[in-house]
Amino acid sequence: MGQPEHDAELDARGLFCPEPVMLLHNRIVDISVGGVLKVVATDPSTTRDIPRFCQFLNHELVYSAEDDQEFVFFIRRGS
C-alpha cells in the first residue's frame, strides 16, 4: 500500500520532544478541515505523541509508518 495523498507537509526531522508536536499544533490549523498533513520526524517519541495529539484534538491518524529511522504520519484535520 502506498502513502496517502496529502495537502501539505511538515518536516520535523532532527527535532526532539516537544518540538515536533508543537510545530504540528501550529501547522494543522493551516490545513482545511478534512485536509491531510504529512509529518516526517526522527524522534521516536513521536510514535507516542502524535497519535495522542490526534486523539485529544479529534484529528484522524490516517497512516503511520517507520522508514529507515524516520517516522511518517498522515493526519486528517478534524473540525
SEFIZA-3560 file (N, C-alpha, C; in Angstrom, 3 decimals):
REM SEFIZA-3560
<numar><xx>0.844</xx><yy>-1.185</yy><zz>0.000</zz><atom>N</atom></numar>
<numar><xx>0.000</xx><yy>0.000</yy><zz>0.000</zz><atom>CA</atom></numar>
<numar><xx>0.885</xx><yy>1.242</yy><zz>0.000</zz><atom>C</atom></numar>
<numar><xx>0.601</xx><yy>2.174</yy><zz>-0.886</zz><atom>N</atom></numar>
<numar><xx>1.356</xx><yy>3.413</yy><zz>-0.951</zz><atom>CA</atom></numar>
<numar><xx>0.881</xx><yy>4.405</yy><zz>0.084</zz><atom>C</atom></numar>
<numar><xx>1.619</xx><yy>5.483</yy><zz>0.206</zz><atom>N</atom></numar>
<numar><xx>1.249</xx><yy>6.520</yy><zz>1.168</zz><atom>CA</atom></numar>
<numar><xx>0.043</xx><yy>7.297</yy><zz>0.645</zz><atom>C</atom></numar>
<numar><xx>-0.791</xx><yy>7.780</yy><zz>1.553</zz><atom>N</atom></numar>
<numar><xx>-1.976</xx><yy>8.540</yy><zz>1.150</zz><atom>CA</atom></numar>
<numar><xx>-1.615</xx><yy>9.873</yy><zz>0.493</zz><atom>C</atom></numar>
<numar><xx>-2.567</xx><yy>10.403</yy><zz>-0.245</zz><atom>N</atom></numar>
<numar><xx>-2.435</xx><yy>11.763</yy><zz>-0.779</zz><atom>CA</atom></numar>
<numar><xx>-2.417</xx><yy>12.737</yy><zz>0.397</zz><atom>C</atom></numar>
<numar><xx>-1.727</xx><yy>13.867</yy><zz>0.218</zz><atom>N</atom></numar>
<numar><xx>-1.703</xx><yy>14.862</yy><zz>1.287</zz><atom>CA</atom></numar>
<numar><xx>-1.689</xx><yy>16.264</yy><zz>0.701</zz><atom>C</atom></numar>
<numar><xx>-2.120</xx><yy>17.207</yy><zz>1.521</zz><atom>N</atom></numar>
<numar><xx>-2.252</xx><yy>18.604</yy><zz>1.092</zz><atom>CA</atom></numar>
<numar><xx>-1.050</xx><yy>19.452</yy><zz>1.466</zz><atom>C</atom></numar>
<numar><xx>-0.334</xx><yy>19.043</yy><zz>2.500</zz><atom>N</atom></numar>
<numar><xx>0.821</xx><yy>19.809</yy><zz>2.977</zz><atom>CA</atom></numar>
<numar><xx>1.739</xx><yy>18.858</yy><zz>3.734</zz><atom>C</atom></numar>
<numar><xx>2.956</xx><yy>19.336</yy><zz>3.994</zz><atom>N</atom></numar>
<numar><xx>3.948</xx><yy>18.502</yy><zz>4.674</zz><atom>CA</atom></numar>
<numar><xx>4.649</xx><yy>19.309</yy><zz>5.760</zz><atom>C</atom></numar>
<numar><xx>4.969</xx><yy>18.616</yy><zz>6.854</zz><atom>N</atom></numar>
<numar><xx>5.737</xx><yy>19.208</yy><zz>7.945</zz><atom>CA</atom></numar>
<numar><xx>6.979</xx><yy>18.354</yy><zz>8.143</zz><atom>C</atom></numar>
<numar><xx>8.139</xx><yy>18.966</yy><zz>7.992</zz><atom>N</atom></numar>
<numar><xx>9.409</xx><yy>18.270</yy><zz>8.184</zz><atom>CA</atom></numar>
<numar><xx>9.908</xx><yy>18.566</yy><zz>9.592</zz><atom>C</atom></numar>
<numar><xx>9.813</xx><yy>17.569</yy><zz>10.471</zz><atom>N</atom></numar>
<numar><xx>10.247</xx><yy>17.733</yy><zz>11.860</zz><atom>CA</atom></numar>
<numar><xx>11.488</xx><yy>16.880</yy><zz>12.139</zz><atom>C</atom></numar>
<numar><xx>12.213</xx><yy>16.522</yy><zz>11.087</zz><atom>N</atom></numar>
<numar><xx>13.421</xx><yy>15.706</yy><zz>11.266</zz><atom>CA</atom></numar>
<numar><xx>14.462</xx><yy>16.503</yy><zz>12.041</zz><atom>C</atom></numar>
<numar><xx>15.134</xx><yy>15.805</yy><zz>12.969</zz><atom>N</atom></numar>
<numar><xx>16.179</xx><yy>16.429</yy><zz>13.765</zz><atom>CA</atom></numar>
<numar><xx>15.677</xx><yy>17.171</yy><zz>14.983</zz><atom>C</atom></numar>
<numar><xx>14.365</xx><yy>17.238</yy><zz>15.157</zz><atom>N</atom></numar>
<numar><xx>13.788</xx><yy>17.924</yy><zz>16.317</zz><atom>CA</atom></numar>
<numar><xx>13.391</xx><yy>16.899</yy><zz>17.371</zz><atom>C</atom></numar>
<numar><xx>13.403</xx><yy>17.326</yy><zz>18.619</zz><atom>N</atom></numar>
<numar><xx>13.092</xx><yy>16.421</yy><zz>19.724</zz><atom>CA</atom></numar>
<numar><xx>11.924</xx><yy>16.952</yy><zz>20.533</zz><atom>C</atom></numar>
<numar><xx>11.256</xx><yy>16.029</yy><zz>21.221</zz><atom>N</atom></numar>
<numar><xx>10.106</xx><yy>16.337</yy><zz>22.062</zz><atom>CA</atom></numar>
<numar><xx>10.417</xx><yy>17.560</yy><zz>22.938</zz><atom>C</atom></numar>
<numar><xx>9.525</xx><yy>18.524</yy><zz>22.974</zz><atom>N</atom></numar>
<numar><xx>8.169</xx><yy>18.559</yy><zz>22.427</zz><atom>CA</atom></numar>
<numar><xx>8.053</xx><yy>19.279</yy><zz>21.080</zz><atom>C</atom></numar>
<numar><xx>9.173</xx><yy>19.622</yy><zz>20.444</zz><atom>N</atom></numar>
<numar><xx>9.122</xx><yy>20.450</yy><zz>19.229</zz><atom>CA</atom></numar>
<numar><xx>8.260</xx><yy>19.889</yy><zz>18.095</zz><atom>C</atom></numar>
<numar><xx>8.379</xx><yy>18.596</yy><zz>17.741</zz><atom>N</atom></numar>
<numar><xx>7.547</xx><yy>18.117</yy><zz>16.621</zz><atom>CA</atom></numar>
<numar><xx>6.047</xx><yy>18.332</yy><zz>16.844</zz><atom>C</atom></numar>
<numar><xx>5.560</xx><yy>18.059</yy><zz>18.047</zz><atom>N</atom></numar>
<numar><xx>4.131</xx><yy>18.227</yy><zz>18.319</zz><atom>CA</atom></numar>
<numar><xx>3.760</xx><yy>19.710</yy><zz>18.387</zz><atom>C</atom></numar>
<numar><xx>4.659</xx><yy>20.546</yy><zz>18.897</zz><atom>N</atom></numar>
<numar><xx>4.385</xx><yy>21.987</yy><zz>18.911</zz><atom>CA</atom></numar>
<numar><xx>4.257</xx><yy>22.514</yy><zz>17.473</zz><atom>C</atom></numar>
<numar><xx>5.163</xx><yy>22.088</yy><zz>16.601</zz><atom>N</atom></numar>
<numar><xx>5.076</xx><yy>22.511</yy><zz>15.199</zz><atom>CA</atom></numar>
<numar><xx>3.817</xx><yy>21.960</yy><zz>14.539</zz><atom>C</atom></numar>
<numar><xx>3.479</xx><yy>20.702</yy><zz>14.847</zz><atom>N</atom></numar>
<numar><xx>2.261</xx><yy>20.095</yy><zz>14.311</zz><atom>CA</atom></numar>
<numar><xx>1.037</xx><yy>20.891</yy><zz>14.750</zz><atom>C</atom></numar>
<numar><xx>0.999</xx><yy>21.267</yy><zz>16.001</zz><atom>N</atom></numar>
<numar><xx>-0.136</xx><yy>22.033</yy><zz>16.525</zz><atom>CA</atom></numar>
<numar><xx>-0.304</xx><yy>23.345</yy><zz>15.762</zz><atom>C</atom></numar>
<numar><xx>0.795</xx><yy>24.003</yy><zz>15.442</zz><atom>N</atom></numar>
<numar><xx>0.738</xx><yy>25.260</yy><zz>14.695</zz><atom>CA</atom></numar>
<numar><xx>0.414</xx><yy>25.043</yy><zz>13.229</zz><atom>C</atom></numar>
<numar><xx>0.894</xx><yy>23.952</yy><zz>12.654</zz><atom>N</atom></numar>
<numar><xx>0.755</xx><yy>23.719</yy><zz>11.209</zz><atom>CA</atom></numar>
<numar><xx>-0.618</xx><yy>23.179</yy><zz>10.830</zz><atom>C</atom></numar>
<numar><xx>-1.229</xx><yy>22.365</yy><zz>11.708</zz><atom>N</atom></numar>
<numar><xx>-2.503</xx><yy>21.729</yy><zz>11.359</zz><atom>CA</atom></numar>
<numar><xx>-3.605</xx><yy>22.772</yy><zz>11.132</zz><atom>C</atom></numar>
<numar><xx>-3.493</xx><yy>23.934</yy><zz>11.779</zz><atom>N</atom></numar>
<numar><xx>-4.525</xx><yy>24.965</yy><zz>11.598</zz><atom>CA</atom></numar>
<numar><xx>-4.476</xx><yy>25.586</yy><zz>10.202</zz><atom>C</atom></numar>
<numar><xx>-3.347</xx><yy>25.411</yy><zz>9.493</zz><atom>N</atom></numar>
<numar><xx>-3.232</xx><yy>25.925</yy><zz>8.128</zz><atom>CA</atom></numar>
<numar><xx>-3.894</xx><yy>25.010</yy><zz>7.104</zz><atom>C</atom></numar>
<numar><xx>-4.253</xx><yy>23.805</yy><zz>7.541</zz><atom>N</atom></numar>
<numar><xx>-4.869</xx><yy>22.819</yy><zz>6.657</zz><atom>CA</atom></numar>
<numar><xx>-6.385</xx><yy>22.967</yy><zz>6.773</zz><atom>C</atom></numar>
<numar><xx>-7.090</xx><yy>22.875</yy><zz>5.658</zz><atom>N</atom></numar>
<numar><xx>-8.547</xx><yy>22.955</yy><zz>5.726</zz><atom>CA</atom></numar>
<numar><xx>-9.091</xx><yy>21.689</yy><zz>6.384</zz><atom>C</atom></numar>
<numar><xx>-10.270</xx><yy>21.809</yy><zz>7.003</zz><atom>N</atom></numar>
<numar><xx>-10.914</xx><yy>20.665</yy><zz>7.642</zz><atom>CA</atom></numar>
<numar><xx>-11.081</xx><yy>19.558</yy><zz>6.598</zz><atom>C</atom></numar>
<numar><xx>-10.637</xx><yy>18.358</yy><zz>6.947</zz><atom>N</atom></numar>
<numar><xx>-10.682</xx><yy>17.231</yy><zz>6.015</zz><atom>CA</atom></numar>
<numar><xx>-9.409</xx><yy>17.074</yy><zz>5.208</zz><atom>C</atom></numar>
<numar><xx>-8.542</xx><yy>18.075</yy><zz>5.240</zz><atom>N</atom></numar>
<numar><xx>-7.266</xx><yy>18.008</yy><zz>4.533</zz><atom>CA</atom></numar>
<numar><xx>-6.289</xx><yy>17.126</yy><zz>5.287</zz><atom>C</atom></numar>
<numar><xx>-5.248</xx><yy>16.695</yy><zz>4.591</zz><atom>N</atom></numar>
<numar><xx>-4.283</xx><yy>15.767</yy><zz>5.173</zz><atom>CA</atom></numar>
<numar><xx>-2.903</xx><yy>16.419</yy><zz>5.214</zz><atom>C</atom></numar>
<numar><xx>-2.277</xx><yy>16.315</yy><zz>6.391</zz><atom>N</atom></numar>
<numar><xx>-0.930</xx><yy>16.812</yy><zz>6.607</zz><atom>CA</atom></numar>
<numar><xx>0.011</xx><yy>15.620</yy><zz>6.772</zz><atom>C</atom></numar>
<numar><xx>1.096</xx><yy>15.621</yy><zz>6.014</zz><atom>N</atom></numar>
<numar><xx>2.138</xx><yy>14.600</yy><zz>6.157</zz><atom>CA</atom></numar>
<numar><xx>3.191</xx><yy>15.158</yy><zz>7.108</zz><atom>C</atom></numar>
<numar><xx>3.556</xx><yy>14.364</yy><zz>8.112</zz><atom>N</atom></numar>
<numar><xx>4.588</xx><yy>14.753</yy><zz>9.067</zz><atom>CA</atom></numar>
<numar><xx>5.712</xx><yy>13.725</yy><zz>8.987</zz><atom>C</atom></numar>
<numar><xx>6.948</xx><yy>14.214</yy><zz>8.856</zz><atom>N</atom></numar>
<numar><xx>8.123</xx><yy>13.347</yy><zz>8.860</zz><atom>CA</atom></numar>
<numar><xx>8.970</xx><yy>13.757</yy><zz>10.058</zz><atom>C</atom></numar>
<numar><xx>9.317</xx><yy>12.788</yy><zz>10.902</zz><atom>N</atom></numar>
<numar><xx>10.069</xx><yy>13.069</yy><zz>12.121</zz><atom>CA</atom></numar>
<numar><xx>11.121</xx><yy>11.989</yy><zz>12.348</zz><atom>C</atom></numar>
<numar><xx>12.111</xx><yy>12.315</yy><zz>13.177</zz><atom>N</atom></numar>
<numar><xx>13.141</xx><yy>11.338</yy><zz>13.533</zz><atom>CA</atom></numar>
<numar><xx>13.110</xx><yy>10.996</yy><zz>15.019</zz><atom>C</atom></numar>
<numar><xx>12.350</xx><yy>11.724</yy><zz>15.804</zz><atom>N</atom></numar>
<numar><xx>12.279</xx><yy>11.475</yy><zz>17.246</zz><atom>CA</atom></numar>
<numar><xx>11.322</xx><yy>10.311</yy><zz>17.517</zz><atom>C</atom></numar>
<numar><xx>11.819</xx><yy>9.210</yy><zz>18.111</zz><atom>N</atom></numar>
<numar><xx>10.944</xx><yy>8.058</yy><zz>18.390</zz><atom>CA</atom></numar>
<numar><xx>9.741</xx><yy>8.399</yy><zz>19.271</zz><atom>C</atom></numar>
<numar><xx>9.834</xx><yy>9.440</yy><zz>20.086</zz><atom>N</atom></numar>
<numar><xx>8.697</xx><yy>9.784</yy><zz>20.946</zz><atom>CA</atom></numar>
<numar><xx>7.477</xx><yy>10.229</yy><zz>20.134</zz><atom>C</atom></numar>
<numar><xx>7.670</xx><yy>10.595</yy><zz>18.871</zz><atom>N</atom></numar>
<numar><xx>6.525</xx><yy>10.997</yy><zz>18.048</zz><atom>CA</atom></numar>
<numar><xx>5.573</xx><yy>9.826</yy><zz>17.813</zz><atom>C</atom></numar>
<numar><xx>6.079</xx><yy>8.595</yy><zz>17.904</zz><atom>N</atom></numar>
<numar><xx>5.190</xx><yy>7.436</yy><zz>17.713</zz><atom>CA</atom></numar>
<numar><xx>4.169</xx><yy>7.331</yy><zz>18.843</zz><atom>C</atom></numar>
<numar><xx>4.454</xx><yy>7.940</yy><zz>19.968</zz><atom>N</atom></numar>
<numar><xx>3.521</xx><yy>8.006</yy><zz>21.091</zz><atom>CA</atom></numar>
<numar><xx>2.766</xx><yy>9.341</yy><zz>21.069</zz><atom>C</atom></numar>
<numar><xx>3.494</xx><yy>10.435</yy><zz>20.847</zz><atom>N</atom></numar>
<numar><xx>2.922</xx><yy>11.772</yy><zz>20.998</zz><atom>CA</atom></numar>
<numar><xx>1.940</xx><yy>12.150</yy><zz>19.898</zz><atom>C</atom></numar>
<numar><xx>2.236</xx><yy>11.802</yy><zz>18.662</zz><atom>N</atom></numar>
<numar><xx>1.357</xx><yy>12.215</yy><zz>17.556</zz><atom>CA</atom></numar>
<numar><xx>0.015</xx><yy>11.485</yy><zz>17.595</zz><atom>C</atom></numar>
<numar><xx>-0.031</xx><yy>10.166</yy><zz>17.837</zz><atom>N</atom></numar>
<numar><xx>-1.360</xx><yy>9.538</yy><zz>17.990</zz><atom>CA</atom></numar>
<numar><xx>-2.173</xx><yy>10.139</yy><zz>19.144</zz><atom>C</atom></numar>
<numar><xx>-1.524</xx><yy>10.476</yy><zz>20.253</zz><atom>N</atom></numar>
<numar><xx>-2.230</xx><yy>11.111</yy><zz>21.368</zz><atom>CA</atom></numar>
<numar><xx>-2.736</xx><yy>12.495</yy><zz>20.975</zz><atom>C</atom></numar>
<numar><xx>-1.905</xx><yy>13.251</yy><zz>20.272</zz><atom>N</atom></numar>
<numar><xx>-2.313</xx><yy>14.575</yy><zz>19.775</zz><atom>CA</atom></numar>
<numar><xx>-3.596</xx><yy>14.445</yy><zz>18.954</zz><atom>C</atom></numar>
<numar><xx>-3.600</xx><yy>13.468</yy><zz>18.046</zz><atom>N</atom></numar>
<numar><xx>-4.781</xx><yy>13.266</yy><zz>17.182</zz><atom>CA</atom></numar>
<numar><xx>-6.010</xx><yy>12.890</yy><zz>18.001</zz><atom>C</atom></numar>
<numar><xx>-5.815</xx><yy>11.994</yy><zz>18.955</zz><atom>N</atom></numar>
<numar><xx>-6.931</xx><yy>11.540</yy><zz>19.780</zz><atom>CA</atom></numar>
<numar><xx>-7.533</xx><yy>12.699</yy><zz>20.580</zz><atom>C</atom></numar>
<numar><xx>-6.689</xx><yy>13.488</yy><zz>21.230</zz><atom>N</atom></numar>
<numar><xx>-7.179</xx><yy>14.560</yy><zz>22.088</zz><atom>CA</atom></numar>
<numar><xx>-7.818</xx><yy>15.703</yy><zz>21.299</zz><atom>C</atom></numar>
<numar><xx>-7.325</xx><yy>15.952</yy><zz>20.076</zz><atom>N</atom></numar>
<numar><xx>-7.824</xx><yy>17.102</yy><zz>19.311</zz><atom>CA</atom></numar>
<numar><xx>-8.729</xx><yy>16.688</yy><zz>18.155</zz><atom>C</atom></numar>
<numar><xx>-9.163</xx><yy>15.436</yy><zz>18.152</zz><atom>N</atom></numar>
<numar><xx>-10.137</xx><yy>14.929</yy><zz>17.174</zz><atom>CA</atom></numar>
<numar><xx>-9.673</xx><yy>15.027</yy><zz>15.730</zz><atom>C</atom></numar>
<numar><xx>-8.386</xx><yy>14.751</yy><zz>15.511</zz><atom>N</atom></numar>
<numar><xx>-7.873</xx><yy>14.594</yy><zz>14.164</zz><atom>CA</atom></numar>
<numar><xx>-7.743</xx><yy>13.099</yy><zz>13.903</zz><atom>C</atom></numar>
<numar><xx>-7.734</xx><yy>12.704</yy><zz>12.637</zz><atom>N</atom></numar>
<numar><xx>-7.635</xx><yy>11.286</yy><zz>12.308</zz><atom>CA</atom></numar>
<numar><xx>-6.217</xx><yy>10.948</yy><zz>11.857</zz><atom>C</atom></numar>
<numar><xx>-5.598</xx><yy>10.003</yy><zz>12.536</zz><atom>N</atom></numar>
<numar><xx>-4.305</xx><yy>9.488</yy><zz>12.093</zz><atom>CA</atom></numar>
<numar><xx>-4.602</xx><yy>8.468</yy><zz>11.006</zz><atom>C</atom></numar>
<numar><xx>-4.426</xx><yy>8.888</yy><zz>9.753</zz><atom>N</atom></numar>
<numar><xx>-4.806</xx><yy>8.073</yy><zz>8.601</zz><atom>CA</atom></numar>
<numar><xx>-3.797</xx><yy>6.962</yy><zz>8.354</zz><atom>C</atom></numar>
<numar><xx>-2.523</xx><yy>7.269</yy><zz>8.590</zz><atom>N</atom></numar>
<numar><xx>-1.459</xx><yy>6.333</yy><zz>8.223</zz><atom>CA</atom></numar>
<numar><xx>-0.221</xx><yy>6.697</yy><zz>9.016</zz><atom>C</atom></numar>
<numar><xx>0.506</xx><yy>5.677</yy><zz>9.466</zz><atom>N</atom></numar>
<numar><xx>1.807</xx><yy>5.933</yy><zz>10.080</zz><atom>CA</atom></numar>
<numar><xx>2.733</xx><yy>4.782</yy><zz>9.742</zz><atom>C</atom></numar>
<numar><xx>4.015</xx><yy>5.085</yy><zz>9.638</zz><atom>N</atom></numar>
<numar><xx>5.000</xx><yy>4.066</yy><zz>9.285</zz><atom>CA</atom></numar>
<numar><xx>6.372</xx><yy>4.522</yy><zz>9.749</zz><atom>C</atom></numar>
<numar><xx>7.261</xx><yy>3.556</yy><zz>9.897</zz><atom>N</atom></numar>
<numar><xx>8.657</xx><yy>3.843</yy><zz>10.176</zz><atom>CA</atom></numar>
<numar><xx>9.449</xx><yy>3.401</yy><zz>8.959</zz><atom>C</atom></numar>
<numar><xx>10.306</xx><yy>4.307</yy><zz>8.467</zz><atom>N</atom></numar>
<numar><xx>11.089</xx><yy>4.016</yy><zz>7.281</zz><atom>CA</atom></numar>
<numar><xx>12.518</xx><yy>4.498</yy><zz>7.510</zz><atom>C</atom></numar>
<numar><xx>13.427</xx><yy>3.559</yy><zz>7.750</zz><atom>N</atom></numar>
<numar><xx>14.842</xx><yy>3.890</yy><zz>7.895</zz><atom>CA</atom></numar>
<numar><xx>15.083</xx><yy>4.957</yy><zz>8.962</zz><atom>C</atom></numar>
<numar><xx>14.564</xx><yy>4.738</yy><zz>10.152</zz><atom>N</atom></numar>
<numar><xx>14.704</xx><yy>5.632</yy><zz>11.304</zz><atom>CA</atom></numar>
<numar><xx>14.014</xx><yy>6.976</yy><zz>11.125</zz><atom>C</atom></numar>
<numar><xx>13.104</xx><yy>7.047</yy><zz>10.168</zz><atom>N</atom></numar>
<numar><xx>12.225</xx><yy>8.211</yy><zz>10.038</zz><atom>CA</atom></numar>
<numar><xx>10.797</xx><yy>7.726</yy><zz>10.272</zz><atom>C</atom></numar>
<numar><xx>10.028</xx><yy>8.558</yy><zz>10.927</zz><atom>N</atom></numar>
<numar><xx>8.644</xx><yy>8.228</yy><zz>11.238</zz><atom>CA</atom></numar>
<numar><xx>7.752</xx><yy>9.132</yy><zz>10.391</zz><atom>C</atom></numar>
<numar><xx>6.796</xx><yy>8.521</yy><zz>9.712</zz><atom>N</atom></numar>
<numar><xx>5.926</xx><yy>9.250</yy><zz>8.786</zz><atom>CA</atom></numar>
<numar><xx>4.488</xx><yy>9.101</yy><zz>9.269</zz><atom>C</atom></numar>
<numar><xx>3.790</xx><yy>10.221</yy><zz>9.333</zz><atom>N</atom></numar>
<numar><xx>2.403</xx><yy>10.245</yy><zz>9.792</zz><atom>CA</atom></numar>
<numar><xx>1.576</xx><yy>11.045</yy><zz>8.788</zz><atom>C</atom></numar>
<numar><xx>0.372</xx><yy>10.577</yy><zz>8.524</zz><atom>N</atom></numar>
<numar><xx>-0.586</xx><yy>11.323</yy><zz>7.720</zz><atom>CA</atom></numar>
<numar><xx>-1.790</xx><yy>11.589</yy><zz>8.608</zz><atom>C</atom></numar>
<numar><xx>-2.098</xx><yy>12.863</yy><zz>8.790</zz><atom>N</atom></numar>
<numar><xx>-3.129</xx><yy>13.290</yy><zz>9.743</zz><atom>CA</atom></numar>
<numar><xx>-4.191</xx><yy>14.063</yy><zz>8.986</zz><atom>C</atom></numar>
<numar><xx>-5.456</xx><yy>13.576</yy><zz>9.100</zz><atom>N</atom></numar>
<numar><xx>-6.590</xx><yy>14.294</yy><zz>8.512</zz><atom>CA</atom></numar>
<numar><xx>-7.138</xx><yy>15.240</yy><zz>9.561</zz><atom>C</atom></numar>
<numar><xx>-7.201</xx><yy>16.506</yy><zz>9.203</zz><atom>N</atom></numar>
<numar><xx>-7.664</xx><yy>17.511</yy><zz>10.164</zz><atom>CA</atom></numar>
<numar><xx>-9.148</xx><yy>17.328</yy><zz>10.457</zz><atom>C</atom></numar>
<numar><xx>-9.450</xx><yy>17.306</yy><zz>11.744</zz><atom>N</atom></numar>
<numar><xx>-10.843</xx><yy>17.279</yy><zz>12.180</zz><atom>CA</atom></numar>
<numar><xx>-11.397</xx><yy>18.693</yy><zz>12.277</zz><atom>C</atom></numar>
<numar><xx>-12.629</xx><yy>18.786</yy><zz>12.690</zz><atom>N</atom></numar>
<numar><xx>-13.267</xx><yy>20.114</yy><zz>12.772</zz><atom>CA</atom></numar>
<numar><xx>-12.869</xx><yy>20.855</yy><zz>14.035</zz><atom>C</atom></numar>
//
